[in-house]
Amino acid sequence: MISMTKQVSHLLGAVVLASAAVTASAVDTPPSLAGVTVIGAAQANRMINDGVAVYDVRVAAEYAEAHIKGAKSLPYKERSAKAVDFDKSKDSFDLRMLPADKNAPVIFYCNAGECWKSYKASSVAVSAGYQRVHWLRGGLPEWRAAKLPIE
């Protein structure tokens, strides 16, 4: 009987730990980022219509499935922790795809607040000297909800 109680106790402990791990991995990004302007879908749409470059930083397969009309695929290869103090040296992001003019506005997006790729891409761009970085924090889900054009 005691061994059965221990087994159940260990099983419950494992379930609690697994649940905590899942919760920790689904942590939303912060609502703001120093040096970056957080924008909504309507503002992003106006900017895109004015010729501002928009970058989809999700994996290529997600981009191929659906993306904001006119967006360029620029996957952010994420290996660092999903945290404000992430180690950008663990990640891969091709800044050469961004405009040479670091004063040109750019927009980054991915899959909303729980997706850290656009947060990280925005942070890396600011660190590289880009002055007008915009983050569509609500990502493609916000864009779809606003019924804006998708390709």
C-alpha positions in Angstrom: 0.0 0.0 0.0 2.8 2.4 0.9 4.5 1.8 -2.5 1.3 2.6 -4.3 1.0 5.8 -2.4 4.6 6.7 -3.3 3.9 6.0 -7.0 0.8 8.1 -7.0 2.7 10.9 -5.3 5.5 10.7 -7.8 3.0 10.7 -10.7 1.2 13.8 -9.3 4.6 15.5 -8.9 5.5 14.8 -12.5 2.2 16.1 -13.7 2.7 19.3 -11.7 6.2 19.8 -13.1 5.0 19.1 -16.7 2.2 21.6 -16.3 4.6 24.2 -15.0 6.9 23.6 -17.9 4.1 24.1 -20.4 2.9 27.2 -18.7 6.4 28.7 -18.6 6.9 28.0 -22.3 3.7 29.9 -23.2 4.7 33.1 -21.5 3.6 36.2 -23.4 6.0 38.8 -24.6 6.2 42.1 -22.7 3.8 44.8 -23.9 6.7 47.1 -24.9 10.3 47.1 -25.9 12.8 50.0 -25.5 13.5 51.7 -28.8 10.6 50.0 -30.6 7.1 51.3 -31.4 4.4 48.8 -30.7 1.7 49.1 -33.3 -1.7 47.5 -34.1 -3.0 46.1 -37.3 -4.7 49.3 -38.5 -1.5 51.3 -38.1 0.6 48.6 -39.7 -1.8 48.5 -42.7 -1.5 52.3 -43.2 2.3 52.1 -43.0 2.5 49.1 -45.4 0.2 51.0 -47.8 2.7 53.9 -47.6 5.5 51.5 -48.6 7.0 50.5 -45.3 8.7 47.1 -45.4 7.1 44.4 -43.3 8.9 41.2 -42.3 7.3 37.9 -41.3 9.8 36.3 -39.0 8.0 33.0 -38.6 9.4 29.8 -40.2 9.1 29.6 -44.0 6.4 26.9 -43.9 4.1 29.3 -41.8 4.8 32.1 -44.3 3.9 29.9 -47.2 0.6 29.0 -45.5 -0.5 32.6 -45.1 1.1 36.0 -44.5 0.4 39.7 -44.5 0.0 40.9 -48.1 3.4 42.3 -49.2 5.3 40.8 -46.3 8.8 39.4 -46.9 9.8 36.2 -45.3 12.7 36.7 -42.9 12.7 33.8 -40.4 14.1 34.4 -37.0 15.8 31.2 -36.0 15.3 31.1 -32.3 17.4 29.0 -29.9 17.6 31.3 -27.0 15.2 31.5 -24.0 11.8 33.1 -24.4 12.8 35.9 -22.1 13.5 39.7 -22.1 17.2 39.0 -21.4 17.5 36.4 -24.2 21.0 35.7 -25.6 20.9 36.9 -29.2 24.2 35.1 -29.9 22.3 31.8 -29.7 19.8 32.9 -32.4 20.2 33.4 -36.1 18.7 36.4 -38.0 19.9 37.8 -41.3 20.0 41.5 -40.9 21.4 41.9 -44.4 17.8 41.4 -45.6 16.8 44.7 -43.9 17.1 48.0 -45.7 20.7 49.4 -45.8 19.2 52.7 -44.6 18.9 52.3 -40.8 16.5 55.2 -40.7 14.0 53.4 -42.9 11.0 52.2 -41.0 10.5 48.4 -40.6 7.7 46.3 -39.2 8.2 42.8 -37.7 5.4 40.3 -36.8 4.9 36.6 -36.0 2.1 34.8 -34.2 0.9 37.3 -31.6 2.0 37.9 -28.0 3.1 34.4 -27.2 5.5 34.4 -30.2 8.9 35.8 -29.2 10.4 35.8 -32.7 9.1 39.3 -33.6 10.1 40.7 -30.2 13.6 39.3 -30.6 13.9 40.5 -34.3 12.8 44.0 -33.2 15.4 43.9 -30.3 18.2 42.7 -32.6 17.3 45.4 -35.2 17.5 48.1 -32.6 20.8 46.7 -31.3 22.1 46.9 -34.9 21.3 50.6 -35.1 17.8 50.6 -36.8 16.0 53.8 -35.6 12.4 53.2 -36.7 11.5 49.7 -35.7 7.8 48.8 -35.4 6.5 45.7 -33.7 3.1 44.3 -34.7 2.8 42.5 -31.3 -0.7 41.1 -32.1 0.9 39.5 -35.2 -1.0 37.6 -37.9 -3.9 36.7 -35.6 -4.7 40.5 -35.0 -4.2 41.1 -38.7 -6.7 38.4 -39.6 -9.2 39.6 -36.9 -9.1 43.0 -38.6 -9.9 41.3 -41.9 -6.9 42.8 -43.6 -5.3 41.4 -46.8 -3.5 38.1 -46.6 -1.6 36.2 -49.2 
